[in-house]
Amino acid sequence: MSDLLQIEKNIMQVLNTLPPDVQLEAAAKTRSAEEVKAAIKAGISIIGYNYVQEAERMRKQIDAEVSWHMIGHLQRSKVKKAVKIFDMIETLDSIELAALLNAECEKIGVTMQVLVEVNSGEERQKSGVTPLEVESLIRRLGSFRHIRVKGLMTMGPWVENPEELRPCFRLTKRIYDHLRTLNVPHLEMIDLSMGMSDSYRVAIEEGANIVRLGTILFGPRSRG
Ligand SMILES: *Cc1c(COP(=O)(O)O)cnc(C)c1O
């Protein structure tokens, strides 16, 4: 079977096993435009990229009606470009980044959907907001008119056994549920993005409704 057919088959298989309320996002870093097109053909409607430049290159080659998500750390110097490319930033983690995003969106007259990234493993040096800071950040985001908070995203630490991520996913879901009970204007908590190829089953059990998959859809990434 050709590689592209294999990708289509992988995606249809995963789509068949996902609960109906869970959206499948393809984490497309390092994949060719042909591979991404095959994924879209098989039913992918959300494409996640870790780098602004790579997403920009791909957007020029792909004109399907899909949603483009930023899932890597967003550098401030890339915000201006990012607001023209992405439909959602899943990795918002500071008020400064939010202010920049808001300003650049205002300039071009768009509103950006964002997820707040939670550093659910409370790892030092890792991006994301610590669990205790999520609520206060989200409350402060209410003043930015060009940003719409849609939910939370988390990665969790690198682990051998995906079961070890369960507490991180559970904690993120608890914060998500708590935020849903708050009466914060302009806050619409509907998306919970958690789980990668090794861990998405655990993440879904813990309440994820967006899973970000790369390897299981496209095959192993070749090393640089
Ligand atoms: C690469 C990546 C994924 C997918 O990883 P796989 O293990 O290949 O499924 C998910 N989320 C983020 C943020 C990534 O960078």
Residues whose N, C-alpha, C, O or C-beta is under 5 A from the ligand:
A	BS01	LIG	A27 N50 I71 M196 S197 D198 R212 L213 G214 T215 I216
